[in-house]
Amino acid sequence: MPFANEMMSAGGYLLLALGLVGSVIPVIPGPLIIWLGAFLWAMGDNFETLGWPMLFLLGLMALTAWGADLMFSTVLSRRAGASWKSIVGAVVGGIVGGILLGGSPPILGSLFGAILGAMVGMYLVELYDKRNRRAAAVAVRAYLASMILGSVTEFGIALGMVGIFVWRVL
């Protein structure tokens, strides 16, 4: 069983690193992956060093990061006049853009495609809905600012999660 425990610990470290990188990529739920990595590592350690109270705290932090990201993207976009339809257009455009440009280079293409697709999707829906290019551009700028603010917040929380993990484990 020691080999299995070592594999879980190694997998946990790998998920922590992947989650930290994913916290700056809009499509990847970085804090959730960090929590999964901490949970896997704790399983490999039989929950001795990193117990349930600490996993609960890390889970709350992951939920907070997700909620902040969601709040920033919807609230700031809505304040700029974007409709719910255009936010859905941004999500659909982001998925389509990520898939279409995901070929080369794989990660950067997907990231660039998702951001570009979201902006184009929102712009087209806003333009169709309001028939006003200026209003559509204002909504897209607000959406882009909210994505940046959400990513910065998510990355800060992810760093805090990894910091707590390192503090407890080392």
KASULHU-V343166 format. One record per residue. RES is the residue in three letters. PHI is phi in whole degrees, -180 to 180 (* if undefined). PSI is psi as a letter, one per 20 degrees, with the letter a starting at -180 (NA if undefined). D_LAST is the distance of its C-alpha to the last C-alpha in Angstrom with 2 decimals. Layout:
res=RES phi=PHI psi=PSI d_last=D_LAST
res=RES phi=PHI psi=PSI d_last=D_LAST
This chain:
res=MET phi=* psi=h d_last=22.46
res=PRO phi=-60 psi=h d_last=19.42
res=PHE phi=-64 psi=g d_last=20.39
res=ALA phi=-64 psi=g d_last=20.50
res=ASN phi=-65 psi=h d_last=17.02
res=GLU phi=-66 psi=h d_last=15.77
res=MET phi=-66 psi=h d_last=17.99
res=MET phi=-66 psi=h d_last=16.71
res=SER phi=-64 psi=g d_last=13.07
res=ALA phi=-64 psi=g d_last=14.60
res=GLY phi=-63 psi=h d_last=16.85
res=GLY phi=-63 psi=g d_last=14.20
res=TYR phi=-61 psi=g d_last=12.58
res=LEU phi=-63 psi=g d_last=16.23
res=LEU phi=-66 psi=h d_last=17.18
res=LEU phi=-61 psi=g d_last=14.50
res=ALA phi=-65 psi=g d_last=15.94
res=LEU phi=-63 psi=h d_last=19.42
res=GLY phi=-66 psi=h d_last=19.06
res=LEU phi=-65 psi=g d_last=18.09
res=VAL phi=-66 psi=g d_last=21.16
res=GLY phi=-67 psi=i d_last=23.17
res=SER phi=-70 psi=i d_last=22.69
res=VAL phi=-102 psi=i d_last=25.12
res=ILE phi=-101 psi=o d_last=27.52
res=PRO phi=-56 psi=h d_last=29.82
res=VAL phi=-83 psi=h d_last=30.45
res=ILE phi=-95 psi=p d_last=26.93
res=PRO phi=-79 psi=m d_last=25.14
res=GLY phi=-53 psi=g d_last=21.76
res=PRO phi=-60 psi=h d_last=20.09
res=LEU phi=-65 psi=g d_last=21.47
res=ILE phi=-66 psi=h d_last=20.07
res=ILE phi=-62 psi=g d_last=16.56
res=TRP phi=-62 psi=g d_last=17.09
res=LEU phi=-62 psi=h d_last=18.41
res=GLY phi=-64 psi=g d_last=15.45
res=ALA phi=-65 psi=g d_last=13.08
res=PHE phi=-64 psi=g d_last=15.84
res=LEU phi=-63 psi=g d_last=16.24
res=TRP phi=-63 psi=g d_last=12.63
res=ALA phi=-63 psi=h d_last=12.97
res=MET phi=-62 psi=g d_last=16.31
res=GLY phi=-64 psi=h d_last=15.09
res=ASP phi=-100 psi=j d_last=12.86
res=ASN phi=57 psi=k d_last=15.97
res=PHE phi=58 psi=k d_last=14.49
res=GLU phi=-82 psi=g d_last=12.90
res=THR phi=-84 psi=h d_last=9.31
res=LEU phi=-119 psi=o d_last=10.60
res=GLY phi=-94 psi=a d_last=14.22
res=TRP phi=-62 psi=h d_last=17.39
res=PRO phi=-61 psi=g d_last=17.41
res=MET phi=-71 psi=h d_last=14.31
res=LEU phi=-65 psi=h d_last=15.88
res=PHE phi=-64 psi=g d_last=19.10
res=LEU phi=-61 psi=g d_last=17.84
res=LEU phi=-63 psi=h d_last=16.53
res=GLY phi=-65 psi=g d_last=19.93
res=LEU phi=-63 psi=h d_last=21.81
res=MET phi=-65 psi=g d_last=20.24
res=ALA phi=-63 psi=g d_last=21.29
res=LEU phi=-65 psi=h d_last=24.71
res=THR phi=-64 psi=g d_last=25.02
res=ALA phi=-63 psi=g d_last=24.42
res=TRP phi=-63 psi=g d_last=27.01
res=GLY phi=-64 psi=g d_last=29.40
res=ALA phi=-65 psi=g d_last=29.19
res=ASP phi=-62 psi=g d_last=29.91
res=LEU phi=-64 psi=g d_last=32.79
res=MET phi=-63 psi=g d_last=34.11
res=PHE phi=-61 psi=g d_last=34.18
res=SER phi=-67 psi=h d_last=35.95
res=THR phi=-84 psi=g d_last=38.54
res=VAL phi=-66 psi=g d_last=39.19
res=LEU phi=-66 psi=h d_last=39.52
res=SER phi=-66 psi=g d_last=41.60
res=ARG phi=-65 psi=h d_last=43.82
res=ARG phi=-65 psi=h d_last=44.33
res=ALA phi=-83 psi=j d_last=45.54
res=GLY phi=99 psi=j d_last=48.08
res=ALA phi=-71 psi=q d_last=46.54
res=SER phi=-86 psi=r d_last=47.76
res=TRP phi=-62 psi=h d_last=45.74
res=LYS phi=-63 psi=h d_last=47.59
res=SER phi=-72 psi=h d_last=46.26
res=ILE phi=-68 psi=g d_last=42.66
res=VAL phi=-64 psi=h d_last=43.33
res=GLY phi=-61 psi=h d_last=44.96
res=ALA phi=-67 psi=g d_last=41.83
res=VAL phi=-64 psi=g d_last=39.69
res=VAL phi=-63 psi=g d_last=42.28
res=GLY phi=-62 psi=h d_last=42.73
res=GLY phi=-65 psi=g d_last=39.00
res=ILE phi=-66 psi=g d_last=38.86
res=VAL phi=-63 psi=g d_last=42.04
res=GLY phi=-63 psi=g d_last=41.00
res=GLY phi=-64 psi=h d_last=37.63
res=ILE phi=-72 psi=g d_last=39.51
res=LEU phi=-67 psi=h d_last=42.34
res=LEU phi=-101 psi=j d_last=40.34
res=GLY phi=-78 psi=i d_last=37.46
res=GLY phi=-71 psi=g d_last=39.08
res=SER phi=-148 psi=p d_last=38.33
res=PRO phi=-65 psi=q d_last=35.81
res=PRO phi=-53 psi=g d_last=34.08
res=ILE phi=-75 psi=g d_last=31.23
res=LEU phi=-66 psi=h d_last=32.96
res=GLY phi=-64 psi=g d_last=36.27
res=SER phi=-65 psi=g d_last=34.98
res=LEU phi=-63 psi=g d_last=33.31
res=PHE phi=-61 psi=g d_last=36.44
res=GLY phi=-63 psi=g d_last=38.67
res=ALA phi=-65 psi=g d_last=36.95
res=ILE phi=-68 psi=g d_last=37.21
res=LEU phi=-64 psi=g d_last=40.75
res=GLY phi=-62 psi=h d_last=41.83
res=ALA phi=-64 psi=g d_last=40.61
res=MET phi=-67 psi=g d_last=42.51
res=VAL phi=-66 psi=g d_last=45.62
res=GLY phi=-60 psi=g d_last=45.53
res=MET phi=-66 psi=g d_last=45.35
res=TYR phi=-60 psi=g d_last=48.00
res=LEU phi=-64 psi=g d_last=50.41
res=VAL phi=-67 psi=g d_last=50.16
res=GLU phi=-63 psi=g d_last=50.58
res=LEU phi=-64 psi=g d_last=53.48
res=TYR phi=-66 psi=g d_last=55.14
res=ASP phi=-73 psi=g d_last=54.63
res=LYS phi=-105 psi=i d_last=55.70
res=ARG phi=57 psi=k d_last=57.73
res=ASN phi=-141 psi=o d_last=56.34
res=ARG phi=-64 psi=h d_last=54.40
res=ARG phi=-64 psi=g d_last=53.25
res=ALA phi=-63 psi=h d_last=51.81
res=ALA phi=-65 psi=g d_last=50.07
res=ALA phi=-66 psi=h d_last=48.57
res=VAL phi=-62 psi=g d_last=47.40
res=ALA phi=-63 psi=g d_last=45.67
res=VAL phi=-67 psi=g d_last=43.94
res=ARG phi=-62 psi=g d_last=42.74
res=ALA phi=-65 psi=h d_last=41.36
res=TYR phi=-64 psi=g d_last=39.62
res=LEU phi=-63 psi=g d_last=38.07
res=ALA phi=-63 psi=h d_last=36.91
res=SER phi=-68 psi=h d_last=35.43
res=MET phi=-64 psi=g d_last=33.56
res=ILE phi=-66 psi=g d_last=32.09
res=LEU phi=-62 psi=g d_last=31.20
res=GLY phi=-63 psi=g d_last=29.67
res=SER phi=-67 psi=g d_last=27.59
res=VAL phi=-64 psi=g d_last=26.34
res=THR phi=-64 psi=g d_last=25.46
res=GLU phi=-62 psi=g d_last=23.78
res=PHE phi=-65 psi=g d_last=21.72
res=GLY phi=-62 psi=g d_last=20.70
res=ILE phi=-66 psi=h d_last=19.65
res=ALA phi=-62 psi=g d_last=17.81
res=LEU phi=-61 psi=g d_last=15.85
res=GLY phi=-61 psi=g d_last=15.12
res=MET phi=-63 psi=g d_last=14.02
res=VAL phi=-65 psi=h d_last=11.60
res=GLY phi=-61 psi=g d_last=10.37
res=ILE phi=-65 psi=g d_last=10.03
res=PHE phi=-59 psi=g d_last=8.28
res=VAL phi=-62 psi=g d_last=5.56
res=TRP phi=-59 psi=g d_last=5.74
res=ARG phi=-76 psi=h d_last=5.91
res=VAL phi=-85 psi=g d_last=3.79
res=LEU phi=-97 psi=NA d_last=0.00
